[in-house]
Amino acid sequence: MHIADNRPKTKYILATDDSHNTLQEITKAISTELGPGKCKSVPKEEALFNKEVSVCLIQCMLLVGLPFFF
């Protein structure tokens, strides 16, 4: 049985991205388009004392190993 012979009722769109942007580049681009464009990398210890960042967000970032960019 081939998919072409029995097309599914639901249509799907598949997109791929071959870019190799870093998380810092993506964060900077979002900040530039939606905010002041300022972005800096901070150590985890400094992020823990930043009142603008929620404890939940820090825990999530630590859990998945994301770097901190503010």
Stockholm file with secondary structure:
# STOCKHOLM 1.0

chainA/1-70         MHIADNRPKTKYILATDDSHNTLQEITKAISTELGPGKCKSVPKEEALFNKEVSVCLIQCMLLVGLPFFF
#=GR chainA/1-70 SS CCTTTSCCSSCCCCCCCCCCCCHHHHHHHHHHHHSCCCCCBCCHHHHHTCTTSCHHHHHHHHHHTCCCBC
#=GC SS_cons        CCTTTSCCSSCCCCCCCCCCCCHHHHHHHHHHHHSCCCCCBCCHHHHHTCTTSCHHHHHHHHHHTCCCBC
//
